[in-house]
C-alpha cells in the first residue's frame, strides 16, 4: 500500500515538473481547469427555467429597486440579486453571460476541495477529490444555472479551508477570515449555516485542541450568526411565499440525494461502500485536523439535519444541500487512498463514466422543468400586431425578462403595475372586472398556462373571462411546451 501511494505521488509530482509548475499550484489548478471545461460545455444549451427567470427579472432593476423588493419577497436571495445586477447590466441576459459566475464558482469549489484534501490528508486525496467535484453531474447541473447555489457551494469550501488553516495555525487572522466567509455564506444561502454543526465536529476532533482555540472558534461563529439575524427577521414572514410548495421528504427525496451526490443510480452502492471504507480505514492526518471526521460531518450532518427538520416544517430540497458535494468527493478520495493504485484508478474512472448519462441529460435544451425558450419562440413566430397576452399565473410573467423581444409587441392585459413599481417580482394585476373591460378592446389574446401551480380562484377567473361568452372568443390553436400550454383565442 505504501509503495503504491509513493508511486502515485512520484507520478503526479513528475507531471507537475514537466509542466513547469510547483506542486502547490498543480493540485488546485488541474481540478479548476477541469471544472471550467466540464461545466462550461454546452452552457447556453439548456433553456432558462422559472427560477432563473426570477433572477433575470430582478437583476435588471436598479440596486434601490432590488432592496425595495427584498422587504416583500426573496430576502434570502437578496445578496445574489445584487451581485448579478452588474453582470446583467454589463453583459446582458444571455444564458452564457448570466450562468458564467456559477461556472467560475464551480472552478473555485473544485480548487478549494483539492486544497482541503491536500492539507488534511495528502496531495493524492486532494487532487482526486478536486477532480471528482469538477466532473460531478450535480455540480454541472447547478453551475449551468443563474442562481446562487453554486456560489454558496464554492464559499462553503472556502470557509472550510479557512477553518482548517485557522486550526493549524491558531492565528486570529485566519479565524477572522473564516468568520467573514461564514457571514457571507449565511447571507448568500441561509441553509448553508448548517455547515456550522459540521465545523463543530472538525474543531472537536482536532488534535492538540485547547480552550483558547475552541474559544476563538466560538467567537468567530458568533459574529456571522449575529450578522444573519436581520436576514432571518426579514425572511421568516416571507416563508409562506418562498417554500409553500415544498412537501415532507419521502423515499424519493433520499434516493435523489444519493443519486445526485453519487453521479448516477448505478453508483449509489459503490459510493456507499467507499464511504464506509473511508470511515473504517482512515487515512493518517497530515496535520492537526482529522480528514475523516471533517469530511464525514460536512457530507452527512447538513442533509440529515435538514431532512429531519423537514418532517416538522417542510423545507428540504436537494439544491439547498448542494454545498455538501465537495465533502462527498473528499470522502471518496480518502477511500481511494486506501486502495492500491491499480484498483483506485479504475474505480475512479468507472464512477466518472457512470456519470456521463446524467451529464448529457442536464445539458439537453429542455432539461429543466419548464421550457421558457420554446414558449418565447412560439409567441415570436405566431403573434400578430395588436395581439394581447394573459398569464394564468402572474408568477409566470417573469418569463418575459430573458426573452423580451418575444413579448414586446404583446399587450399584457392583466398587468396593473409593474414589479419594480410595486416592490414585487411579478407586479400587481387588475381586478376581473377591469380585465373584462380590457378584453373587450382586443381581437386576439394568447392565454399562457403553466403546470406545477395550484389553480387559484383569480387564475380560474381569467380563463372564464376569455371563454365564457359564446359570442366572444373562440379557441384557434393550442401549442404545448414543456411546462404548460399557450392558446390563441380570437374574437368570433
Helices and strands as residue ranges (DSSP letters): H 2-18, H 23-40, H 50-59, H 63-70, G 75-77, H 78-91, H 95-120, H 123-134, H 137-143, H 149-169, H 172-188, G 190-194, H 195-204, H 211-236, H 239-243, H 251-262, H 267-280, H 291-309, G 318-324, H 325-337, H 341-354, H 356-362, H 372-382, E 388-391, G 394-400, G 404-406, E 411-412, E 415-417, H 419-422, E 428-429, H 432-439, E 444-450, H 457-467, E 473-481, E 484-491
